[in-house]
Amino acid sequence: MSALPEPTPDDARARELPPGLWERLRADPMRAPEHLALAAAERHAPAAAAWAAERRAVYAHGPGELAQMAKKRHATLSRFGGAAMGVGGIVTVLPDLAAAAWIQSRLVFFIAAAYGYDPHDPMRPAELLVLQGYFDDPGSARRALDGVGDSVAQTFVGSRMQRDEALASRLAKMAGRHAAKRMATRMIPFAAIPFNAIGNERETRALADRAIRFYGG
């Protein structure tokens, strides 16, 4: 595997979950995808809009070029995150999955903006959940999001381990269809570093291709 580039402060900020999101995911694992999508809309929409506007004004890039730039950038972010999180085995499984889903959510907003879609539109987080395979259509996803925004967390009956397993299952589906099959390898300290890095990058590129087809026609 080729050497990873040194992370920048901007890279760290892009991977960092907003305050309170991790606690919401742990408290309400059954609706973790909806919580993450709503937080993504709040955090990523302004960044995506500013990025697309700046690129168009300064460099005159077309939609397809911008989308490919977003794909490449977020694949790199996802790859580095997977390598960093591969150190601690089971201790970092959940943060790894959450970070991968978070970076991929950012990617979708940037690709939507690249093709001229308003990243602030309330349908963007719904489309994110569809592209991540969590809902069949944006309408159903939007209704689920509307039911989460102002409601209290669902009561989860079970042990902390069962809660974490439920959260891992939902985050794995968001991060990629095959992520759940890699859970055992993710739990092996240090051996998981190349496995996570390559897998995260591959899944991010696959999501980018789906988003490009969705928004680019």
Secondary structure, DSSP 8 states (H G I E B T S, - for coil): --------HHHHHHH---TTHHHHHHH-GGGHHHHHHHHHHHHHHHHHHHHHHHHHHHH---HHHHHHHHHHHHHHHHHHHHHHHTSSGGGGHHHHHHHHHHHHHHHHHHHHHHTT--TTSTHHHHHHHHHTTS-SSHHHHHHHHHTTTTS------S-HHHHHHHHHHHHHHHH-TTGGGGHHHHTSTTTHHHHHHHHHHHHHHHHHHHHHHHHH-
